[in-house]
Amino acid sequence: MSSEDTGGGAAARYRREEVARAAGVKVRNLRYYQERGLLPPPRREGRIAWYSEDHLVRLRLIDDLLGRGYTVKGISELLAAWEQGGGITQLLGLEREMTRDWVQEEPVTMGLRELRELFGPAATAEDTRRAARLGYVRVDGERVTFPSRRLLDATVTLVRAGVPLAEILDAGEFVQGQAAALADRFVGLFRRHVIGSGGLERLPATRLEHITAAVGALRPVAGEVVAAEFARAMARRVEAEAAALLPRGPAPRPGRVGRAGRTGPTDR
């Protein structure tokens, strides 16, 4: 992938193999989609064909519609109808807004030796295999990549505090399940009340613009809600734990004045 200065920043551009790989389609499909009118031709510089971000978004849309049971002819008619109604730009913008920037992580790559030095005897081969199954690491020969530096830092902190790595992975698997349920709930609310039961077919351009704006607003809100509720829950749980760990004072003796100023049964 390359980039070019468009006057407002760097715009991504792709060679044929790169855009096909990014969209998850076969290279030969690009020419087929162009012949059927589903995909605009690329911009050529000499013998090199450059595809843009809009090409990538449209390819993903085509692939999604094919997966939903649409025929190539049906997709062509649908795209033509959107283009005639002026909604294709908004539709592509919506797809771009819906799929971008949900995950912003800094990956960390290291060798197996560095991994052993980082975790010491706390990490076993089975722990590494399980972490890979959960998506926390990717192992490629002698190289290990952690997709999320934040999760790596949190894991190292817990291990150094004495928490067994196997139990950290247990907690991580539990959190993944809860996060998936939360995502399902948020997406379900958005699907029912913002997009509507009819889906995106034949929606006017103004409605697509409204949905795009709502998607942009949802991204930070969803994370803030989860973070706020987790912080509140942790505060309650830690307070209760601290109260249970602290030593209790002696029980008040009969006849002595209590905290509220009440006297015992011997007072007159």
MOJO-V295381 format. One record per pair of residues at least 4 apart in sequence whose C-alpha atoms are under 8 Angstrom apart, sorted by the first residue. I is the first residue (numbers start at 1). J is the second residue. D is the distance in Angstrom with one decimal. If there is no record, write none. Layout:
((I/J/D) (I/J/D))
This chain:
((1/12/6.9) (1/13/6.0) (1/14/4.8) (1/15/6.8) (1/18/6.5) (2/12/6.0) (2/13/5.4) (2/14/6.3) (3/10/5.6) (3/11/5.2) (3/12/4.5) (3/13/5.6) (4/10/5.3) (4/11/5.4) (4/12/6.8) (4/13/7.4) (5/9/5.7) (5/10/4.9) (5/11/6.5) (6/10/6.4) (6/11/6.5) (11/52/7.9) (11/53/7.7) (12/52/6.3) (12/53/6.1) (13/50/6.1) (13/51/5.5) (13/52/4.6) (13/53/6.4) (14/18/5.5) (14/19/5.4) (14/50/5.5) (14/51/4.9) (14/52/6.2) (15/19/6.2) (15/48/7.4) (15/49/6.2) (15/50/5.2) (15/51/6.1) (16/20/6.3) (16/27/6.8) (16/30/8.0) (16/49/6.8) (16/50/7.1) (16/51/6.9) (17/21/6.1) (17/27/6.1) (18/22/6.1) (19/23/6.1) (19/51/6.8) (19/55/7.9) (19/56/6.1) (20/24/6.0) (20/25/5.2) (20/26/6.0) (20/27/5.4) (20/30/7.5) (20/56/8.0) (21/25/6.3) (21/26/7.5) (21/27/7.9) (22/56/7.3) (23/56/6.1) (23/57/7.8) (23/59/6.1) (23/60/5.4) (24/60/7.7) (25/29/6.9) (25/59/7.9) (25/63/7.5) (26/30/7.5) (27/31/7.8) (28/32/6.7) (29/33/6.0) (30/34/6.2) (30/39/7.5) (31/35/6.1) (32/36/6.3) (33/37/6.2) (33/38/5.0) (33/39/5.4) (34/38/5.7) (34/39/4.7) (34/40/6.1) (34/41/6.3) (36/72/7.9) (36/76/7.5) (37/76/6.9) (38/62/7.9) (38/75/7.6) (38/76/5.8) (38/79/7.5) (39/55/7.0) (39/58/7.2) (39/59/7.5) (40/55/7.4) (42/49/5.6) (42/50/5.4) (42/51/5.1) (42/52/7.6) (43/49/5.8) (43/50/5.2) (43/51/6.6) (44/48/5.6) (44/49/4.5) (44/50/6.0) (45/49/6.5) (45/50/7.5) (51/55/5.9) (51/56/7.5) (52/56/6.6) (53/57/6.2) (54/58/6.1) (54/92/7.3) (55/59/6.1) (56/60/6.3) (57/61/6.2) (57/92/6.4) (57/95/6.9) (57/96/6.5) (58/62/6.1) (58/92/6.7) (59/63/6.1) (60/64/6.1) (61/65/6.2) (61/95/7.5) (62/66/6.1) (62/75/7.1) (63/67/6.2) (64/68/6.4) (65/69/6.6) (65/70/5.6) (65/75/7.1) (66/70/5.0) (66/71/6.4) (66/72/7.4) (66/75/7.9) (70/74/5.8) (70/75/6.2) (71/75/6.2) (72/76/6.2) (73/77/6.3) (74/78/6.1) (75/79/6.0) (76/80/6.0) (77/81/6.1) (78/82/6.3) (78/201/7.9) (79/83/6.1) (79/88/6.9) (80/84/6.1) (81/85/6.2) (81/202/7.8) (82/86/6.1) (82/87/4.9) (82/88/5.0) (82/202/7.1) (83/87/5.8) (83/88/4.9) (83/89/7.8) (85/204/7.3) (85/205/7.4) (86/90/8.0) (86/205/6.4) (87/91/6.0) (87/203/7.9) (87/204/6.3) (87/205/4.4) (87/208/7.4) (88/92/6.1) (88/205/7.9) (89/93/6.1) (90/94/6.0) (90/205/6.1) (90/208/5.8) (90/209/6.0) (90/212/7.9) (91/95/6.4) (91/205/7.8) (91/208/6.3) (92/96/6.2) (93/97/6.1) (93/212/7.2) (94/98/6.0) (94/208/6.9) (94/209/7.5) (94/211/7.2) (94/212/4.9) (94/215/8.0) (95/99/6.3) (96/100/6.0) (97/212/6.5) (97/215/6.7) (97/216/6.6) (98/212/7.6) (98/215/6.2) (98/216/7.7) (102/219/7.0) (105/147/6.9) (105/148/5.3) (105/149/6.8) (105/150/7.7) (106/147/6.7) (106/148/5.7) (106/149/5.6) (107/145/6.7) (107/146/5.5) (107/147/4.3) (107/148/5.2) (107/149/5.7) (108/145/5.5) (108/146/5.0) (108/147/6.5) (108/148/7.1) (108/149/6.0) (109/143/6.8) (109/144/5.6) (109/145/4.2) (109/146/6.2) (110/114/6.1) (110/115/6.7) (110/143/5.7) (110/144/5.4) (110/145/6.4) (111/115/6.3) (111/142/5.6) (111/143/4.5) (111/144/5.8) (112/116/6.3) (112/142/5.6) (112/143/6.1) (112/144/6.5) (113/117/6.3) (114/118/6.0) (115/119/6.3) (115/120/8.0) (115/144/7.8) (116/120/5.1) (116/121/7.4) (116/123/7.3) (118/156/7.7) (119/123/5.9) (119/156/7.1) (119/159/7.3) (122/159/7.4) (122/164/6.6) (122/165/6.3) (123/127/6.0) (123/128/7.1) (123/165/6.4) (124/128/6.5) (125/129/6.3) (126/130/6.1) (127/131/6.0) (127/165/7.2) (127/166/6.4) (127/169/7.9) (128/132/6.2) (128/137/7.7) (129/133/6.3) (130/134/6.3) (130/169/7.8) (131/135/6.2) (131/136/5.2) (131/137/5.9) (131/169/7.0) (132/136/5.7) (132/137/4.8) (132/138/5.7) (132/139/7.2) (134/173/7.1) (136/146/6.0) (136/147/6.6) (136/148/7.5) (136/151/7.9) (137/144/6.6) (137/145/5.5) (137/146/4.6) (137/147/6.5) (138/144/5.6) (138/145/5.1) (138/146/6.5) (138/147/7.8) (139/143/5.9) (139/144/4.6) (139/145/6.5) (140/144/6.2) (146/152/6.8) (148/152/6.3) (149/153/6.1) (150/154/6.2) (151/155/6.1) (152/156/6.2) (153/157/6.2) (154/158/6.3) (155/159/6.2) (155/165/7.9) (155/168/7.2) (156/160/6.1) (157/161/6.2) (158/162/6.5) (158/163/5.5) (158/168/7.7) (159/163/5.0) (159/164/6.2) (159/165/6.3) (163/167/7.0) (163/168/7.0) (164/168/6.5) (165/169/6.3) (166/170/6.3) (167/171/6.2) (168/172/6.1) (169/173/6.1) (170/174/6.3) (171/175/6.1) (172/176/6.1) (173/177/6.4) (174/178/6.4) (175/179/5.9) (176/180/6.1) (177/181/6.3) (178/182/6.2) (179/183/6.1) (180/184/6.1) (181/185/6.3) (182/186/6.3) (183/187/6.0) (184/188/5.9) (185/189/6.2) (186/190/6.3) (186/222/7.4) (187/191/5.9) (188/192/6.1) (189/193/5.9) (189/194/7.7) (190/194/5.1) (190/195/6.6) (191/195/5.1) (191/196/6.0) (191/197/7.5) (192/196/4.9) (192/197/6.1) (194/211/6.7) (194/214/7.8) (195/199/6.2) (195/200/7.2) (195/211/6.7) (200/208/7.9) (203/207/6.3) (203/208/6.7) (204/208/6.5) (205/209/6.2) (206/210/6.3) (207/211/6.3) (208/212/6.1) (209/213/6.3) (210/214/6.3) (211/215/6.2) (212/216/6.4) (213/217/6.4) (214/218/6.1) (215/219/6.5) (216/220/7.9) (217/221/6.6) (218/222/5.9) (219/223/6.9) (220/224/6.1) (221/225/6.1) (222/226/6.4) (223/227/6.1) (224/228/5.9) (225/229/6.1) (226/230/6.0) (227/231/6.1) (228/232/6.3) (229/233/6.1) (230/234/6.0) (231/235/6.1) (232/236/6.4) (233/237/6.1) (234/238/5.8) (235/239/6.0) (236/240/6.3) (237/241/6.2) (238/242/6.0) (239/243/6.2) (240/244/6.3) (241/245/6.2) (242/246/6.1) (252/256/6.9) (252/258/7.2) (254/264/5.7) (254/265/7.4) (254/266/7.9) (255/263/6.2) (255/264/3.9) (255/265/5.9) (255/266/5.3) (255/267/6.3) (256/263/6.0) (256/264/5.8) (257/261/5.8) (257/262/5.6) (257/263/4.6) (257/264/6.6) (258/262/5.4) (258/263/6.4) (258/264/7.9) (263/267/5.9))
